[in-house]
């Protein structure tokens, strides 16, 4: 029996057990497969199987000695097959092995792994890989040269490290092939420019660096010999973790404007409709979670302001000719963290 002739409910049960990173490839085979892997039903089944989770990190700076310490948490389905059960916010004992790293390394997720790419303020070529299934680190092959002040992004099955400085020379690039687990030289950015980003995303098979200085997005295209293009950000303050890409759409949250998305066809920023009841907040984190956007924010919730509450709302996003509409679920209190914790990363991890 051909797979296309299977009943939809059977096909969804099978596809829900396929690694999520293969969905873009399956979507290329036929319209039927594309419809199946993009259906909300497959995300519902995956949530029952507890296939996906979010990894969220905060940074705490000790005021007495300036030491910066990351603290990691996961957001995952409760250990129950009842879909009405709430998500759980759980502390994770994730200690980055490179203690010499002053600033947090760049982090990229692929399947169940988190890739920690060293080199923020001090040049480094180190790569560490965290397996979320075993909670163990392993050291990957080092980059071909030391990098720092760079941007990173996932394009297909390769992680690109773009820009920054290498051995005193600027604007280099290389890629890590996730299939062979090796580094290779990538096209040089053209035109050359700095990639000192406040946030990095992957969009339209490009590595895009969101630069707070100048309020622009610079996109590096490895398939076009490193061609770099750019577009502007809305003129307002923004926060680096309030950024994510879902279904190849870039979203950025602004306290003044709300949740916005970039229309690549018209080259304009547009507001997501239907979210008028969303509370205006200033410190947020966002990522895709079972086909929806997990929107997290902090609030003062404990007497004296010693700790901050972490809240989450799931937002379903629907695109039409008129734009993108959002339907937000009720907010859920996830837990609390000390007041001094600041957002660093919010990453989707899937089996």
Beta strands, then each sheet from edge to edge (+ up, - down):
strand 1: 52-61
strand 2: 68-77
strand 3: 87-92
strand 4: 106-110
strand 5: 113-117
strand 6: 127-131
strand 7: 136-139
strand 8: 151-155
strand 9: 158-162
strand 10: 165-166
strand 11: 169-170
strand 12: 173-177
strand 13: 182-185
strand 14: 199-203
strand 15: 206-211
strand 16: 216-221
strand 17: 227-232
strand 18: 243-246
strand 19: 249-254
strand 20: 258-263
strand 21: 268-271
strand 22: 284-289
strand 23: 292-300
strand 24: 307-320
strand 25: 323-328
strand 26: 332-338
strand 27: 342-350
sheet 1: 3+ 2- 1+ 27-
sheet 2: 4+ 5- 6+ 7-
sheet 3: 8+ 9- 12+ 13-
sheet 4: 10+ 11-
sheet 5: 14+ 15- 16+ 17-
sheet 6: 18+ 19- 20+ 21-
sheet 7: 22+ 23- 24+ 25-
sheet 8: 22+ 23- 24+ 26-
end
